[in-house]
Amino acid sequence: MASARVHIVGAGLSGLSAAVQLARSGIPVSLHESAGQGGGRCRSFFDAKLDRRIDNGNHLMLSGNWAIREYLAVTGAKDALTGPEDAAFPFRDLKTGETWQVRPDRGRVPWSVLFGPGRVPGTGLGEYLRGLRLARADDDATIADCLSGPGKLYERFWEPLAVGVLNTPAETASAKLLWPVMAETFGRGRAACHPLMAREGLSEAFVDPALAYIKEQGATIAFNDRLRGLGLHGGRVQSLDFASGAVELGERDRVILAVSAWVAADLLPGLAVPTEAHAIVNAHYRLPSAPPADAPPLVGLVGGTSQWVFLRGDVASVTVSAADALAEESNEVVAERLWPEVRAALGLAPDMALPPWRIVKEKRATIAQTPAANRLRPDAATAWENLVLAGDWTATGLPATIEGSIRSGRTAAGRIARAFTSA
Ligand SMILES: Cc1cc2nc3c(=O)[nH]c(=O)nc-3n(C[C@H](O)[C@H](O)[C@H](O)COP(=O)(O)OP(=O)(O)OC[C@H]3O[C@@H](n4cnc5c(N)ncnc54)[C@H](O)[C@@H]3O)c2cc1C
């Protein structure tokens, strides 16, 4: 008789995280993915126009993201992230040309903000103290409810941070979701605030090493294998209907559904999920020559359309989150509009012509992270005894991010592992 196995549907980061945890515990895993590659919304590809490998979108992480660090350590990819030496976030105001740095203090108490030198230009102490309201934010509070008010800190720090982390306009984004991020990073001091990004690419960091690791542990992996339906009967999943054929489940077999919220709702009758989404637009430019040696690898921008510019080698990539309107513009318009902002951010010659570019629009990049959507995020456990959910949209208590996805995979794997050992 075949040994009991866990079928994981979806090889995005939540599915991969669950697979890594289970494989690590010696539990047999089969991973099924509808696309021809893993990574889902977090992946790299070769772009022939730029003649470079690029990511579907810039992904920023922080050194305080402990689940990311642990995942990379297990898969042998702990050196796959990189970032500036210093835990500092350079910003530029595109309207005024002013520049500044947000640089957390070494310890938990932000002395440099309390006494002045660490403050963003044009801001006062009271504006920082407003940030403490996040800790007490109720379920209905938005970022704007909590943090907007007189002064420049909102526009120069809170709003870009919140839109970047929550991919939702600050007027509708859930304040409650930003607090755990602040507590686990800025609240812990500089060591937890180093900005991190993929050294070579997202797939090279998060996907390829994880697939190699689980394969080594004996997992089977099937790409181009879409789950078309679930055979639900007697309170459990009895069979999985894949594009490649049906799989009948044994008594002890289990399933982790690690697909997007929208796919999960289609597959599972009666599952309520957050359905509203926001777009993220990324513009990648291959610079005609090496960027200036002092060009920062990461810059936050206010006062324009671009929000963050990342530099990897000679490719400058711009992120615009909560970009539903921009995503409706033609790629040419987006490339032309963002290029002057990139030039300013990196200190390039003001007459440098538009270089080769690639626009990537992820129209459903994440769920809208509003108070209403937050209430709809389901727990990992389902009404079906052998079925568990994973995904950045489940009730992780965190925003829909890599850290949230990886933790959701851990949670799902933990539930299954307990059932395996107690059976
Ligand atoms: C452009 C962009 C920028 C981002 N920036 C950041 C950032 O800066 N920092 C950060 O932390 N996070 C960022 N994120 C969010 C992060 O990428 C996601 O939270 C994470 O990748 C979600 O992983 P997941 O596994 O939950 O979902 P997904 O990646 O959606 O994975 C689901 C997988 O299931 C597969 N699938 C779907 N249907 C089926 C089916 N029927 N059968 C089999 N397989 C199926 C899909 O193909 C996919 O591979 C960004 C996202 C985008 C799109």
Ligand as a Chemical Component Dictionary entry (heavy atoms), coordinates in Angstrom:
data_LIG
# 
_chem_comp.id                   LIG 
_chem_comp.type                 NON-POLYMER 
_chem_comp.pdbx_formal_charge   0 
_chem_comp.three_letter_code    LIG 
# 
loop_
_chem_comp_atom.comp_id 
_chem_comp_atom.atom_id 
_chem_comp_atom.alt_atom_id 
_chem_comp_atom.type_symbol 
_chem_comp_atom.charge 
_chem_comp_atom.model_Cartn_x 
_chem_comp_atom.model_Cartn_y 
_chem_comp_atom.model_Cartn_z 
_chem_comp_atom.pdbx_ordinal 
LIG C1  C1  C 0 4.409  42.937 -8.559  1  
LIG C2  C2  C 0 4.392  42.456 -7.155  2  
LIG C3  C3  C 0 5.207  43.071 -6.205  3  
LIG C4  C4  C 0 5.227  42.615 -4.896  4  
LIG N1  N1  N 0 6.060  43.201 -4.006  5  
LIG C5  C5  C 0 6.242  42.632 -2.795  6  
LIG C6  C6  C 0 7.233  43.134 -1.919  7  
LIG O1  O1  O 0 7.913  44.130 -2.218  8  
LIG N2  N2  N 0 7.436  42.495 -0.727  9  
LIG C7  C7  C 0 6.696  41.401 -0.384  10 
LIG O2  O2  O 0 6.965  40.833 0.680   11 
LIG N3  N3  N 0 5.694  40.943 -1.168  12 
LIG C8  C8  C 0 5.457  41.518 -2.371  13 
LIG N4  N4  N 0 4.493  41.022 -3.218  14 
LIG C9  C9  C 0 3.576  39.982 -2.722  15 
LIG C10 C10 C 0 4.133  38.544 -2.879  16 
LIG O3  O3  O 0 4.631  38.344 -4.171  17 
LIG C11 C11 C 0 2.989  37.566 -2.615  18 
LIG O4  O4  O 0 2.479  37.805 -1.324  19 
LIG C12 C12 C 0 3.394  36.104 -2.709  20 
LIG O5  O5  O 0 4.198  35.842 -3.827  21 
LIG C13 C13 C 0 2.119  35.260 -2.755  22 
LIG O6  O6  O 0 2.445  33.878 -2.752  23 
LIG P1  P1  P 0 1.283  32.808 -2.645  24 
LIG O7  O7  O 0 1.898  31.478 -2.700  25 
LIG O8  O8  O 0 0.418  33.119 -1.474  26 
LIG O9  O9  O 0 0.348  33.048 -3.944  27 
LIG P2  P2  P 0 0.693  32.883 -5.494  28 
LIG O10 O10 O 0 2.027  33.406 -5.794  29 
LIG O11 O11 O 0 -0.464 33.459 -6.220  30 
LIG O12 O12 O 0 0.727  31.306 -5.732  31 
LIG C14 C14 C 0 -0.384 30.533 -6.097  32 
LIG C15 C15 C 0 0.111  29.468 -7.092  33 
LIG O13 O13 O 0 -0.978 28.600 -7.372  34 
LIG C16 C16 C 0 -0.975 28.312 -8.764  35 
LIG N5  N5  N 0 -2.333 27.908 -9.146  36 
LIG C17 C17 C 0 -3.422 28.712 -9.287  37 
LIG N6  N6  N 0 -4.491 27.968 -9.618  38 
LIG C18 C18 C 0 -4.079 26.673 -9.652  39 
LIG C19 C19 C 0 -4.750 25.432 -9.909  40 
LIG N7  N7  N 0 -6.071 25.380 -10.189 41 
LIG N8  N8  N 0 -4.011 24.274 -9.890  42 
LIG C20 C20 C 0 -2.663 24.307 -9.598  43 
LIG N9  N9  N 0 -2.012 25.460 -9.335  44 
LIG C21 C21 C 0 -2.709 26.630 -9.357  45 
LIG C22 C22 C 0 -0.523 29.628 -9.389  46 
LIG O14 O14 O 0 -0.044 29.442 -10.731 47 
LIG C23 C23 C 0 0.561  30.063 -8.420  48 
LIG O15 O15 O 0 1.831  29.545 -8.773  49 
LIG C24 C24 C 0 4.394  41.523 -4.519  50 
LIG C25 C25 C 0 3.558  40.931 -5.463  51 
LIG C26 C26 C 0 3.557  41.378 -6.762  52 
LIG C27 C27 C 0 2.661  40.707 -7.769  53 
# 
loop_
_chem_comp_bond.comp_id 
_chem_comp_bond.atom_id_1 
_chem_comp_bond.atom_id_2 
_chem_comp_bond.value_order 
_chem_comp_bond.pdbx_ordinal 
LIG C1  C2  SING 1  
LIG C2  C3  SING 2  
LIG C2  C26 DOUB 3  
LIG C3  C4  DOUB 4  
LIG C4  N1  SING 5  
LIG C4  C24 SING 6  
LIG N1  C5  DOUB 7  
LIG C5  C6  SING 8  
LIG C5  C8  SING 9  
LIG C6  O1  DOUB 10 
LIG C6  N2  SING 11 
LIG N2  C7  SING 12 
LIG C7  O2  DOUB 13 
LIG C7  N3  SING 14 
LIG N3  C8  DOUB 15 
LIG C8  N4  SING 16 
LIG N4  C9  SING 17 
LIG N4  C24 SING 18 
LIG C9  C10 SING 19 
LIG C10 O3  SING 20 
LIG C10 C11 SING 21 
LIG C11 O4  SING 22 
LIG C11 C12 SING 23 
LIG C12 O5  SING 24 
LIG C12 C13 SING 25 
LIG C13 O6  SING 26 
LIG O6  P1  SING 27 
LIG P1  O7  DOUB 28 
LIG P1  O8  SING 29 
LIG P1  O9  SING 30 
LIG O9  P2  SING 31 
LIG P2  O10 DOUB 32 
LIG P2  O11 SING 33 
LIG P2  O12 SING 34 
LIG O12 C14 SING 35 
LIG C14 C15 SING 36 
LIG C15 O13 SING 37 
LIG C15 C23 SING 38 
LIG O13 C16 SING 39 
LIG C16 N5  SING 40 
LIG C16 C22 SING 41 
LIG N5  C17 SING 42 
LIG N5  C21 SING 43 
LIG C17 N6  DOUB 44 
LIG N6  C18 SING 45 
LIG C18 C19 SING 46 
LIG C18 C21 DOUB 47 
LIG C19 N7  SING 48 
LIG C19 N8  DOUB 49 
LIG N8  C20 SING 50 
LIG C20 N9  DOUB 51 
LIG N9  C21 SING 52 
LIG C22 O14 SING 53 
LIG C22 C23 SING 54 
LIG C23 O15 SING 55 
LIG C24 C25 DOUB 56 
LIG C25 C26 SING 57 
LIG C26 C27 SING 58 
# 
